[in-house]
Amino acid sequence: MSEQSPIARYRTNLQGERDSAALYHALADAESNPQLKQVYSRLAAVEEAHAEFWTKRLSGLGVSAKGQGPGWRSRMLAWAARRFGPEMVLPLVNSLERADFGKYDAQPEAVSAGLPADERSHSRVITAMARPLQGGLSGGALAQLEGRHRGSGGALRAAVLGANDGLVSNLSLVMGVAGAEFSARTILVTGLAGLIAGACSMAMGEWLSVNSSREFYQQQIAGEAVELEEVPEEEKQELALIYQAKGLPEQQAKALAERLIGNKATALDTLAREELGINPQELGGSAWVAAATSFLLFSGGAIIPVLPFFALGGLAAVGASLGVAAAAMFAIGAGTTLYTGRGVIFSGARQLAIGIGAAGVTYGVGKLIGVSLTG
C-alpha cells in the first residue's frame, strides 16, 4: 500500500466522523426529551472520540487534520432537525447509519480499536429510536403491535401486487397472441402456459427471497450470541442505551438491561428483538408458505383473461377477455385504496389505464408479427 493511500482513507474516515458528531450534536440540541437528548449526546461523544482517533493517525503520518467542518449533507440534516424536529430526519439518519454499518470491517486499524462494534451499536440504537415506544408500552408489546400492523399491510400489498402481476402479464400475453390471429385453442394453451410459467417464477423468487432473509437473520442472531458471550458488559450497555432511546429514564433502562442480561437465553431473545428488530420465533416466516401464496395469487390474476377462451372463440373471446380483465384491474386498483388512501375512482381508473395500455402494446406487436409471418 502506498504512503498516500492511508492518508486519503484516514481523511475520509475523519470527515465521516466529524459529520456524524455534528449531526448528533444538532439532534441533541433540537431534542426536547431529556432521555433522548442524552442518547444523542453520547452518540456524538463517541463519534468525536473516533474523529480524534483518525486525527492522531494522520498526525502520526505528519499530516494536519485541522480546518475541515461538517459536510453539506450533515449541515442540511442539522438544519432540518432544528427547524422541524429530530423525528423528521431520523429515518434518513437511520438509513445513513445502516449504509455505513460495515465501513470499518476491512480496516485493520479500526478493527483493533473496536470501531466496527461502535458503528454497529450506533446503527442499532438509531434503528430503535426510529420506532420509539409510545405511552409506556413494553418493547415486546410494541413489537407485536408493529408486527401485526406491518404484517397486515404487507400481506395486503403482496396480495394486490401478486394478483395484478398475473393479470396484467397474462392479459398482455393473451392479447399479443390474439393480435397475431392465432386460433382460440392456441391462445388458450399459451395463456395457461403463461400462467404456469409466471406462477412458478414468482413462487421461486418468493422462496429465494424469504429463505435468504431467514438465513441472514440466523447469521445476525448467531453473531449477537457470540458478542453476548464475549462482551456481555458492552451488550448490557447497548441494551440500556436502546431502552433510553425508547423513552425510559436512565436508571430504569440500566436496571432493565441488568435484569435481562442475567439470563443468556432471555438476553439473546431480547437483543435480537430490540437491537436487530428480528423475532427469533418467526425469522420472516416460512419460505414455502410464501412461495405457495405467491403461486396462488399470481395464478388467480393470470387465469382471469384466459377464462373466456374456454367457451368462446374469435373476437367474442377477445372482447370478453378484455372485459373481465378490465373489471378485475379496476377492482384491484380500487383495492389499493385500503392502504394508499387515494380515491377509489382514481386508483381504479389508473390501474385500468396501465393494464389496457400494456395489453394494447402487445396486441399491436402481435398484429405486426402476424402480418409479417403471413405476408
Secondary structure, DSSP 4 states (H G I P E B T S, - for coil): --SHHHHHHHHHHHHHHHHHHHHHHHHHHH--SHHHHHHHHHHHHHHHHHHHHHHHHHHHTT----S----HHHHHHHHHHHHH-HHHHHHHHHHHHHHTTTTTTT-HHHHHTTHHHHHHHHHHHHHHHTS---TT--HHHHHHHHHHHHHHHHHHHHHHHHHHHHHHHHHHHHHHHHHTT--HHHHHHHHHHHHHHHHHHHHHHHHHHHHHHHHHHHHHHHHHHHHHHH-HHHHHHHHHHHHHHTT--HHHHHHHHHHHHTSHHHHHHHHHHHTS---TTTTT--HHHHHHHHHHHHHHHHTTTTGGGGT--HHHHHHHHHHHHHHHHHHHHHHTHHHH---HHHHHHHHHHHHHHHHHHHHHHHHHHHHHHH-
